[in-house]
Amino acid sequence: MKSCPFCKEQVNDEAIKCRYCQSMLLSLQGADLKSGENSRVTYILDRDLVRFGKFAGAVLAVFLVAGAYLFGFKLDSALDKVRDTQDELKATHEKLATAQRDLEAAQTAVKGLKGMSKPC
């Protein structure tokens, strides 16, 4: 048995955490870090902290689902908007391709006219 440096209660020699004051009994300058062979750091999570994280995630999910339902997020209308945008994009792409072909034809015509105007 050894005494806790914080509350002076008797705890087991192998104890990592004091059962009375809940303080950590291992220091960062422990034997594992000094040896250099095993330089890993071990993090200890509190079970209640993990439980709270799960609870907070579940509450957030419930709020998201309820908000989507109450504010009328309609998947069909969003899908229709996406389809309309895709159709507009296709039409714009076709117009751009047509304009590019016209530009290439005009450049070819200009090159032909330049070639004809040069004296031999």
Number of C-alpha atoms within 10 A of each C-alpha: 10 12 14 20 12 13 12 12 14 14 17 13 10 9 14 15 15 20 14 13 12 11 14 15 17 11 9 10 8 9 12 13 14 11 9 9 8 10 11 9 9 6 6 8 8 8 9 9 10 11 10 11 12 12 12 12 11 12 12 12 12 12 12 12 11 12 12 12 11 9 8 9 11 10 9 9 10 11 11 11 12 12 12 12 12 12 12 12 12 12 12 12 12 12 12 12 12 12 12 12 12 12 12 12 12 12 12 12 12 12 11 11 11 10 10 10 8 7 5 4
